[in-house]
């Protein structure tokens, strides 16, 4: 991330005749410690394109794995939705319905 941010910052500054920091704070992330944190992050990412006005529904976003997770697409075949889905029901159908309600309630 350091290389990516610094290289981008230098190129941006050169292109726009600027000097100084473009990205001030260091990239930071931490592991999700609880199921609630994981699910909240999942919902946030799924709803980002909707809240930005780019898409009407989370499953419409081509760059999101949400549609793959709920079985509406096979865009990301490497996605294993097991950890997320097992939080919502004993069967795949019940889990998908529960996840869709959870994400939809965030709107």
Chimera marker file (.cmm) of the C-alpha trace (Angstrom):
<marker_set name="trace">
<marker id="1" x="0.000" y="0.000" z="0.000" r="1" g="1" b="0" radius="0.5"/>
<marker id="2" x="2.876" y="2.372" z="0.733" r="1" g="1" b="0" radius="0.5"/>
<marker id="3" x="4.296" y="1.959" z="-2.763" r="1" g="1" b="0" radius="0.5"/>
<marker id="4" x="0.873" y="2.257" z="-4.373" r="1" g="1" b="0" radius="0.5"/>
<marker id="5" x="-0.036" y="5.415" z="-2.463" r="1" g="1" b="0" radius="0.5"/>
<marker id="6" x="3.337" y="7.099" z="-2.914" r="1" g="1" b="0" radius="0.5"/>
<marker id="7" x="3.605" y="6.309" z="-6.642" r="1" g="1" b="0" radius="0.5"/>
<marker id="8" x="0.050" y="7.492" z="-7.230" r="1" g="1" b="0" radius="0.5"/>
<marker id="9" x="0.653" y="10.623" z="-5.139" r="1" g="1" b="0" radius="0.5"/>
<marker id="10" x="3.764" y="11.549" z="-7.112" r="1" g="1" b="0" radius="0.5"/>
<marker id="11" x="2.018" y="11.011" z="-10.453" r="1" g="1" b="0" radius="0.5"/>
<marker id="12" x="-1.081" y="12.949" z="-9.342" r="1" g="1" b="0" radius="0.5"/>
<marker id="13" x="1.023" y="15.846" z="-8.048" r="1" g="1" b="0" radius="0.5"/>
<marker id="14" x="3.044" y="15.979" z="-11.261" r="1" g="1" b="0" radius="0.5"/>
<marker id="15" x="-0.092" y="15.890" z="-13.398" r="1" g="1" b="0" radius="0.5"/>
<marker id="16" x="-1.810" y="18.657" z="-11.393" r="1" g="1" b="0" radius="0.5"/>
<marker id="17" x="1.269" y="20.751" z="-10.613" r="1" g="1" b="0" radius="0.5"/>
<marker id="18" x="0.952" y="20.141" z="-6.865" r="1" g="1" b="0" radius="0.5"/>
<marker id="19" x="3.395" y="19.442" z="-4.059" r="1" g="1" b="0" radius="0.5"/>
<marker id="20" x="3.003" y="17.746" z="-0.686" r="1" g="1" b="0" radius="0.5"/>
<marker id="21" x="1.092" y="14.807" z="0.648" r="1" g="1" b="0" radius="0.5"/>
<marker id="22" x="-1.836" y="13.445" z="-1.273" r="1" g="1" b="0" radius="0.5"/>
<marker id="23" x="-2.535" y="10.579" z="1.125" r="1" g="1" b="0" radius="0.5"/>
<marker id="24" x="-1.576" y="11.645" z="4.638" r="1" g="1" b="0" radius="0.5"/>
<marker id="25" x="-2.504" y="8.689" z="6.790" r="1" g="1" b="0" radius="0.5"/>
<marker id="26" x="-1.075" y="5.259" z="6.504" r="1" g="1" b="0" radius="0.5"/>
<marker id="27" x="-3.239" y="2.462" z="5.132" r="1" g="1" b="0" radius="0.5"/>
<marker id="28" x="-4.694" y="0.543" z="8.037" r="1" g="1" b="0" radius="0.5"/>
<marker id="29" x="-6.818" y="-2.520" z="8.448" r="1" g="1" b="0" radius="0.5"/>
<marker id="30" x="-7.525" y="-5.064" z="11.117" r="1" g="1" b="0" radius="0.5"/>
<marker id="31" x="-8.965" y="-8.527" z="11.186" r="1" g="1" b="0" radius="0.5"/>
<marker id="32" x="-12.682" y="-8.792" z="11.894" r="1" g="1" b="0" radius="0.5"/>
<marker id="33" x="-12.871" y="-10.337" z="15.359" r="1" g="1" b="0" radius="0.5"/>
<marker id="34" x="-16.576" y="-11.177" z="15.590" r="1" g="1" b="0" radius="0.5"/>
<marker id="35" x="-19.313" y="-12.429" z="13.295" r="1" g="1" b="0" radius="0.5"/>
<marker id="36" x="-21.094" y="-9.098" z="13.748" r="1" g="1" b="0" radius="0.5"/>
<marker id="37" x="-18.050" y="-7.176" z="12.499" r="1" g="1" b="0" radius="0.5"/>
<marker id="38" x="-17.738" y="-9.509" z="9.498" r="1" g="1" b="0" radius="0.5"/>
<marker id="39" x="-21.399" y="-9.174" z="8.549" r="1" g="1" b="0" radius="0.5"/>
<marker id="40" x="-21.429" y="-5.414" z="9.049" r="1" g="1" b="0" radius="0.5"/>
<marker id="41" x="-18.402" y="-5.080" z="6.759" r="1" g="1" b="0" radius="0.5"/>
<marker id="42" x="-20.020" y="-7.392" z="4.190" r="1" g="1" b="0" radius="0.5"/>
<marker id="43" x="-23.214" y="-5.309" z="4.167" r="1" g="1" b="0" radius="0.5"/>
<marker id="44" x="-21.237" y="-2.061" z="3.937" r="1" g="1" b="0" radius="0.5"/>
<marker id="45" x="-19.316" y="-3.281" z="0.880" r="1" g="1" b="0" radius="0.5"/>
<marker id="46" x="-22.447" y="-4.717" z="-0.775" r="1" g="1" b="0" radius="0.5"/>
<marker id="47" x="-24.371" y="-1.465" z="-0.313" r="1" g="1" b="0" radius="0.5"/>
<marker id="48" x="-21.577" y="0.930" z="-1.273" r="1" g="1" b="0" radius="0.5"/>
<marker id="49" x="-22.513" y="1.118" z="-5.002" r="1" g="1" b="0" radius="0.5"/>
<marker id="50" x="-26.187" y="1.636" z="-4.090" r="1" g="1" b="0" radius="0.5"/>
<marker id="51" x="-25.487" y="4.415" z="-1.616" r="1" g="1" b="0" radius="0.5"/>
<marker id="52" x="-23.120" y="6.069" z="-4.099" r="1" g="1" b="0" radius="0.5"/>
<marker id="53" x="-25.921" y="6.094" z="-6.684" r="1" g="1" b="0" radius="0.5"/>
<marker id="54" x="-23.993" y="3.884" z="-9.106" r="1" g="1" b="0" radius="0.5"/>
<marker id="55" x="-26.402" y="0.929" z="-8.929" r="1" g="1" b="0" radius="0.5"/>
<marker id="56" x="-30.024" y="0.507" z="-7.855" r="1" g="1" b="0" radius="0.5"/>
<marker id="57" x="-29.502" y="-2.866" z="-6.167" r="1" g="1" b="0" radius="0.5"/>
<marker id="58" x="-26.390" y="-4.462" z="-4.654" r="1" g="1" b="0" radius="0.5"/>
<marker id="59" x="-26.648" y="-7.522" z="-6.907" r="1" g="1" b="0" radius="0.5"/>
<marker id="60" x="-26.350" y="-5.288" z="-10.001" r="1" g="1" b="0" radius="0.5"/>
<marker id="61" x="-22.763" y="-4.248" z="-9.276" r="1" g="1" b="0" radius="0.5"/>
<marker id="62" x="-20.402" y="-6.075" z="-11.639" r="1" g="1" b="0" radius="0.5"/>
<marker id="63" x="-17.395" y="-5.625" z="-9.330" r="1" g="1" b="0" radius="0.5"/>
<marker id="64" x="-19.066" y="-6.978" z="-6.195" r="1" g="1" b="0" radius="0.5"/>
<marker id="65" x="-19.196" y="-10.605" z="-5.105" r="1" g="1" b="0" radius="0.5"/>
<marker id="66" x="-22.651" y="-10.079" z="-3.558" r="1" g="1" b="0" radius="0.5"/>
<marker id="67" x="-24.538" y="-11.549" z="-6.549" r="1" g="1" b="0" radius="0.5"/>
<marker id="68" x="-22.256" y="-14.591" z="-6.499" r="1" g="1" b="0" radius="0.5"/>
<marker id="69" x="-22.712" y="-14.978" z="-2.739" r="1" g="1" b="0" radius="0.5"/>
<marker id="70" x="-26.518" y="-15.045" z="-3.019" r="1" g="1" b="0" radius="0.5"/>
<marker id="71" x="-26.462" y="-17.351" z="-6.053" r="1" g="1" b="0" radius="0.5"/>
<marker id="72" x="-27.582" y="-14.854" z="-8.701" r="1" g="1" b="0" radius="0.5"/>
<marker id="73" x="-24.354" y="-14.904" z="-10.716" r="1" g="1" b="0" radius="0.5"/>
<marker id="74" x="-21.171" y="-16.874" z="-11.228" r="1" g="1" b="0" radius="0.5"/>
<marker id="75" x="-18.981" y="-13.835" z="-11.811" r="1" g="1" b="0" radius="0.5"/>
<marker id="76" x="-16.567" y="-14.743" z="-9.011" r="1" g="1" b="0" radius="0.5"/>
<marker id="77" x="-16.350" y="-18.565" z="-8.920" r="1" g="1" b="0" radius="0.5"/>
<marker id="78" x="-13.520" y="-18.408" z="-6.367" r="1" g="1" b="0" radius="0.5"/>
<marker id="79" x="-15.828" y="-16.823" z="-3.748" r="1" g="1" b="0" radius="0.5"/>
<marker id="80" x="-16.703" y="-19.188" z="-0.918" r="1" g="1" b="0" radius="0.5"/>
<marker id="81" x="-19.809" y="-17.734" z="0.748" r="1" g="1" b="0" radius="0.5"/>
<marker id="82" x="-19.930" y="-20.406" z="3.463" r="1" g="1" b="0" radius="0.5"/>
<marker id="83" x="-18.740" y="-18.254" z="6.387" r="1" g="1" b="0" radius="0.5"/>
<marker id="84" x="-21.218" y="-15.479" z="5.615" r="1" g="1" b="0" radius="0.5"/>
<marker id="85" x="-24.190" y="-17.697" z="4.730" r="1" g="1" b="0" radius="0.5"/>
<marker id="86" x="-23.867" y="-19.983" z="7.756" r="1" g="1" b="0" radius="0.5"/>
<marker id="87" x="-24.813" y="-16.987" z="9.935" r="1" g="1" b="0" radius="0.5"/>
<marker id="88" x="-28.312" y="-16.839" z="8.432" r="1" g="1" b="0" radius="0.5"/>
<marker id="89" x="-29.845" y="-20.294" z="8.333" r="1" g="1" b="0" radius="0.5"/>
<marker id="90" x="-29.423" y="-24.054" z="8.318" r="1" g="1" b="0" radius="0.5"/>
<marker id="91" x="-30.135" y="-24.506" z="4.603" r="1" g="1" b="0" radius="0.5"/>
<marker id="92" x="-28.634" y="-22.659" z="1.654" r="1" g="1" b="0" radius="0.5"/>
<marker id="93" x="-32.029" y="-21.260" z="0.622" r="1" g="1" b="0" radius="0.5"/>
<marker id="94" x="-32.828" y="-20.003" z="4.133" r="1" g="1" b="0" radius="0.5"/>
<marker id="95" x="-29.329" y="-18.535" z="4.504" r="1" g="1" b="0" radius="0.5"/>
<marker id="96" x="-29.541" y="-16.675" z="1.190" r="1" g="1" b="0" radius="0.5"/>
<marker id="97" x="-32.963" y="-15.265" z="2.096" r="1" g="1" b="0" radius="0.5"/>
<marker id="98" x="-31.636" y="-14.186" z="5.489" r="1" g="1" b="0" radius="0.5"/>
<marker id="99" x="-28.571" y="-12.515" z="3.972" r="1" g="1" b="0" radius="0.5"/>
<marker id="100" x="-30.707" y="-10.688" z="1.418" r="1" g="1" b="0" radius="0.5"/>
<marker id="101" x="-32.951" y="-9.396" z="4.216" r="1" g="1" b="0" radius="0.5"/>
<marker id="102" x="-29.918" y="-8.347" z="6.259" r="1" g="1" b="0" radius="0.5"/>
<marker id="103" x="-28.350" y="-6.428" z="3.367" r="1" g="1" b="0" radius="0.5"/>
<marker id="104" x="-31.709" y="-4.962" z="2.318" r="1" g="1" b="0" radius="0.5"/>
<marker id="105" x="-32.426" y="-3.711" z="5.836" r="1" g="1" b="0" radius="0.5"/>
<marker id="106" x="-29.275" y="-1.613" z="5.633" r="1" g="1" b="0" radius="0.5"/>
<marker id="107" x="-30.805" y="0.589" z="2.935" r="1" g="1" b="0" radius="0.5"/>
<link id1="1" id2="2" r="1" g="1" b="0" radius="0.2"/>
<link id1="2" id2="3" r="1" g="1" b="0" radius="0.2"/>
<link id1="3" id2="4" r="1" g="1" b="0" radius="0.2"/>
<link id1="4" id2="5" r="1" g="1" b="0" radius="0.2"/>
<link id1="5" id2="6" r="1" g="1" b="0" radius="0.2"/>
<link id1="6" id2="7" r="1" g="1" b="0" radius="0.2"/>
<link id1="7" id2="8" r="1" g="1" b="0" radius="0.2"/>
<link id1="8" id2="9" r="1" g="1" b="0" radius="0.2"/>
<link id1="9" id2="10" r="1" g="1" b="0" radius="0.2"/>
<link id1="10" id2="11" r="1" g="1" b="0" radius="0.2"/>
<link id1="11" id2="12" r="1" g="1" b="0" radius="0.2"/>
<link id1="12" id2="13" r="1" g="1" b="0" radius="0.2"/>
<link id1="13" id2="14" r="1" g="1" b="0" radius="0.2"/>
<link id1="14" id2="15" r="1" g="1" b="0" radius="0.2"/>
<link id1="15" id2="16" r="1" g="1" b="0" radius="0.2"/>
<link id1="16" id2="17" r="1" g="1" b="0" radius="0.2"/>
<link id1="17" id2="18" r="1" g="1" b="0" radius="0.2"/>
<link id1="18" id2="19" r="1" g="1" b="0" radius="0.2"/>
<link id1="19" id2="20" r="1" g="1" b="0" radius="0.2"/>
<link id1="20" id2="21" r="1" g="1" b="0" radius="0.2"/>
<link id1="21" id2="22" r="1" g="1" b="0" radius="0.2"/>
<link id1="22" id2="23" r="1" g="1" b="0" radius="0.2"/>
<link id1="23" id2="24" r="1" g="1" b="0" radius="0.2"/>
<link id1="24" id2="25" r="1" g="1" b="0" radius="0.2"/>
<link id1="25" id2="26" r="1" g="1" b="0" radius="0.2"/>
<link id1="26" id2="27" r="1" g="1" b="0" radius="0.2"/>
<link id1="27" id2="28" r="1" g="1" b="0" radius="0.2"/>
<link id1="28" id2="29" r="1" g="1" b="0" radius="0.2"/>
<link id1="29" id2="30" r="1" g="1" b="0" radius="0.2"/>
<link id1="30" id2="31" r="1" g="1" b="0" radius="0.2"/>
<link id1="31" id2="32" r="1" g="1" b="0" radius="0.2"/>
<link id1="32" id2="33" r="1" g="1" b="0" radius="0.2"/>
<link id1="33" id2="34" r="1" g="1" b="0" radius="0.2"/>
<link id1="34" id2="35" r="1" g="1" b="0" radius="0.2"/>
<link id1="35" id2="36" r="1" g="1" b="0" radius="0.2"/>
<link id1="36" id2="37" r="1" g="1" b="0" radius="0.2"/>
<link id1="37" id2="38" r="1" g="1" b="0" radius="0.2"/>
<link id1="38" id2="39" r="1" g="1" b="0" radius="0.2"/>
<link id1="39" id2="40" r="1" g="1" b="0" radius="0.2"/>
<link id1="40" id2="41" r="1" g="1" b="0" radius="0.2"/>
<link id1="41" id2="42" r="1" g="1" b="0" radius="0.2"/>
<link id1="42" id2="43" r="1" g="1" b="0" radius="0.2"/>
<link id1="43" id2="44" r="1" g="1" b="0" radius="0.2"/>
<link id1="44" id2="45" r="1" g="1" b="0" radius="0.2"/>
<link id1="45" id2="46" r="1" g="1" b="0" radius="0.2"/>
<link id1="46" id2="47" r="1" g="1" b="0" radius="0.2"/>
<link id1="47" id2="48" r="1" g="1" b="0" radius="0.2"/>
<link id1="48" id2="49" r="1" g="1" b="0" radius="0.2"/>
<link id1="49" id2="50" r="1" g="1" b="0" radius="0.2"/>
<link id1="50" id2="51" r="1" g="1" b="0" radius="0.2"/>
<link id1="51" id2="52" r="1" g="1" b="0" radius="0.2"/>
<link id1="52" id2="53" r="1" g="1" b="0" radius="0.2"/>
<link id1="53" id2="54" r="1" g="1" b="0" radius="0.2"/>
<link id1="54" id2="55" r="1" g="1" b="0" radius="0.2"/>
<link id1="55" id2="56" r="1" g="1" b="0" radius="0.2"/>
<link id1="56" id2="57" r="1" g="1" b="0" radius="0.2"/>
<link id1="57" id2="58" r="1" g="1" b="0" radius="0.2"/>
<link id1="58" id2="59" r="1" g="1" b="0" radius="0.2"/>
<link id1="59" id2="60" r="1" g="1" b="0" radius="0.2"/>
<link id1="60" id2="61" r="1" g="1" b="0" radius="0.2"/>
<link id1="61" id2="62" r="1" g="1" b="0" radius="0.2"/>
<link id1="62" id2="63" r="1" g="1" b="0" radius="0.2"/>
<link id1="63" id2="64" r="1" g="1" b="0" radius="0.2"/>
<link id1="64" id2="65" r="1" g="1" b="0" radius="0.2"/>
<link id1="65" id2="66" r="1" g="1" b="0" radius="0.2"/>
<link id1="66" id2="67" r="1" g="1" b="0" radius="0.2"/>
<link id1="67" id2="68" r="1" g="1" b="0" radius="0.2"/>
<link id1="68" id2="69" r="1" g="1" b="0" radius="0.2"/>
<link id1="69" id2="70" r="1" g="1" b="0" radius="0.2"/>
<link id1="70" id2="71" r="1" g="1" b="0" radius="0.2"/>
<link id1="71" id2="72" r="1" g="1" b="0" radius="0.2"/>
<link id1="72" id2="73" r="1" g="1" b="0" radius="0.2"/>
<link id1="73" id2="74" r="1" g="1" b="0" radius="0.2"/>
<link id1="74" id2="75" r="1" g="1" b="0" radius="0.2"/>
<link id1="75" id2="76" r="1" g="1" b="0" radius="0.2"/>
<link id1="76" id2="77" r="1" g="1" b="0" radius="0.2"/>
<link id1="77" id2="78" r="1" g="1" b="0" radius="0.2"/>
<link id1="78" id2="79" r="1" g="1" b="0" radius="0.2"/>
<link id1="79" id2="80" r="1" g="1" b="0" radius="0.2"/>
<link id1="80" id2="81" r="1" g="1" b="0" radius="0.2"/>
<link id1="81" id2="82" r="1" g="1" b="0" radius="0.2"/>
<link id1="82" id2="83" r="1" g="1" b="0" radius="0.2"/>
<link id1="83" id2="84" r="1" g="1" b="0" radius="0.2"/>
<link id1="84" id2="85" r="1" g="1" b="0" radius="0.2"/>
<link id1="85" id2="86" r="1" g="1" b="0" radius="0.2"/>
<link id1="86" id2="87" r="1" g="1" b="0" radius="0.2"/>
<link id1="87" id2="88" r="1" g="1" b="0" radius="0.2"/>
<link id1="88" id2="89" r="1" g="1" b="0" radius="0.2"/>
<link id1="89" id2="90" r="1" g="1" b="0" radius="0.2"/>
<link id1="90" id2="91" r="1" g="1" b="0" radius="0.2"/>
<link id1="91" id2="92" r="1" g="1" b="0" radius="0.2"/>
<link id1="92" id2="93" r="1" g="1" b="0" radius="0.2"/>
<link id1="93" id2="94" r="1" g="1" b="0" radius="0.2"/>
<link id1="94" id2="95" r="1" g="1" b="0" radius="0.2"/>
<link id1="95" id2="96" r="1" g="1" b="0" radius="0.2"/>
<link id1="96" id2="97" r="1" g="1" b="0" radius="0.2"/>
<link id1="97" id2="98" r="1" g="1" b="0" radius="0.2"/>
<link id1="98" id2="99" r="1" g="1" b="0" radius="0.2"/>
<link id1="99" id2="100" r="1" g="1" b="0" radius="0.2"/>
<link id1="100" id2="101" r="1" g="1" b="0" radius="0.2"/>
<link id1="101" id2="102" r="1" g="1" b="0" radius="0.2"/>
<link id1="102" id2="103" r="1" g="1" b="0" radius="0.2"/>
<link id1="103" id2="104" r="1" g="1" b="0" radius="0.2"/>
<link id1="104" id2="105" r="1" g="1" b="0" radius="0.2"/>
<link id1="105" id2="106" r="1" g="1" b="0" radius="0.2"/>
<link id1="106" id2="107" r="1" g="1" b="0" radius="0.2"/>
</marker_set>
